[in-house]
Amino acid sequence: MKRPNVQTSKRPAYVRRGFNLVELLIALGITAALLTATLVALNASFRAYQATTEVSSTHTIARLTMNRMTMMIRVGEDFGPFPTNPLDTTVSSDFVEFATPDGDIMTLEFDESQEALLVTVMNPATGDENTYPLLEGVLRQTDSDGDPIAPFTLQYAKGRNLYRATIDLLIKPDDNMSLSIEGNNDSQLIHLVSSAMPRMAAYGEEPW
């Protein structure tokens, strides 16, 4: 018995091929571009986080320090320094000194070399003196002509009786916990101004 002729077709075998060199270079280039964009965005977020953290923490500490200084001025007595000219009623200085209710002599002084505001407490009875930083990161201010501006301005009335003290500080944001990966910080400086009157002047109590 004769078998019928059956036509069979052979399917072409699939050829497995990988990436050629050009395709591989294009893929690497796209990957590198995506990684670069991601790292740039990540670095920008780190910088923004550092700037926000430093400004926020420094502003809080500076305001607390300012409130503390104004409180000490309100309860203080026998202030100095005095104007060199007896006819002047206002003096600008890098320091202010006064007597505390406890009888100690306290001095608030701006040290430009340390970029800090220092406080010195001296006991007149024993002569003991203690100095420590009250606020760090304080910078010297200058006016439009480049002349230095003193952080303390004292206004006197009726001779050597202090009427008002104004504290004007320029503070550099700083955070001790900043990360080295965050890079340099170009945060804006913080400018704080506050005025205080001694209790005697504020309530009209004039012992003189």
WOTAZI-V491462 format. One record per pair of residues at least 6 apart in sequence whose ideal C-beta (glycine too) atoms are under 6 Angstrom apart, sorted by the first residue. I is the first residue (numbers start at 0). GAP is how many residues later the second one is. D is the distance in Angstrom with one decimal. If there is no record, write none. Layout:
I_GAP_D ; I_GAP_D
//
This chain:
45_136_4.7 ; 49_128_5.6 ; 49_132_4.1 ; 49_135_5.6 ; 50_134_5.9 ; 50_136_4.5 ; 52_122_5.5 ; 53_119_3.9 ; 53_121_4.2 ; 53_133_5.5 ; 54_118_4.8 ; 54_132_5.4 ; 56_118_5.6 ; 57_115_4.4 ; 57_116_5.9 ; 58_131_5.6 ; 61_109_5.1 ; 61_130_5.6 ; 64_70_4.5 ; 65_126_5.5 ; 65_128_5.0 ; 68_98_6.0 ; 69_124_5.4 ; 69_126_3.8 ; 72_92_5.0 ; 72_123_4.3 ; 73_122_5.4 ; 73_125_5.4 ; 74_26_5.6 ; 74_124_6.0 ; 75_22_3.5 ; 76_22_4.8 ; 77_21_4.5 ; 78_19_4.6 ; 78_83_4.1 ; 79_17_4.9 ; 80_12_5.4 ; 81_78_5.6 ; 82_8_4.5 ; 88_67_5.1 ; 89_65_5.2 ; 90_63_5.1 ; 91_58_3.8 ; 91_61_5.1 ; 92_57_5.4 ; 92_59_5.1 ; 93_16_4.6 ; 93_56_5.6 ; 94_12_5.8 ; 94_14_3.9 ; 95_12_5.2 ; 95_56_4.7 ; 96_10_4.3 ; 98_6_5.9 ; 99_6_5.3 ; 103_17_5.3 ; 103_19_5.6 ; 104_17_4.5 ; 105_15_5.4 ; 106_13_4.3 ; 107_11_5.6 ; 108_9_5.0 ; 109_7_5.6 ; 109_41_4.9 ; 110_7_5.3 ; 111_28_5.2 ; 114_23_5.8 ; 115_17_4.6 ; 115_20_4.7 ; 115_22_5.9 ; 116_17_4.9 ; 116_18_4.3 ; 116_21_5.0 ; 117_13_5.8 ; 117_15_5.7 ; 118_15_4.4 ; 119_11_4.4 ; 120_9_5.2 ; 121_7_4.4 ; 136_34_5.4 ; 136_35_4.1 ; 136_37_4.7 ; 137_31_5.8 ; 137_33_5.8 ; 138_31_4.7 ; 138_33_5.7 ; 139_8_5.7 ; 140_8_4.1 ; 140_29_4.7 ; 141_6_5.7 ; 142_6_5.9 ; 150_17_5.6 ; 150_18_5.6 ; 152_13_4.3 ; 153_8_6.0 ; 153_11_5.4 ; 154_8_4.9 ; 154_9_4.6 ; 155_6_5.8 ; 156_6_4.0 ; 161_36_5.5 ; 162_38_5.2 ; 163_31_5.8 ; 163_33_5.2 ; 164_31_5.5 ; 165_29_4.6 ; 166_27_5.2 ; 167_25_4.9 ; 168_23_5.0 ; 169_19_5.7 ; 169_21_5.6 ; 170_19_4.4 ; 172_14_4.3
//
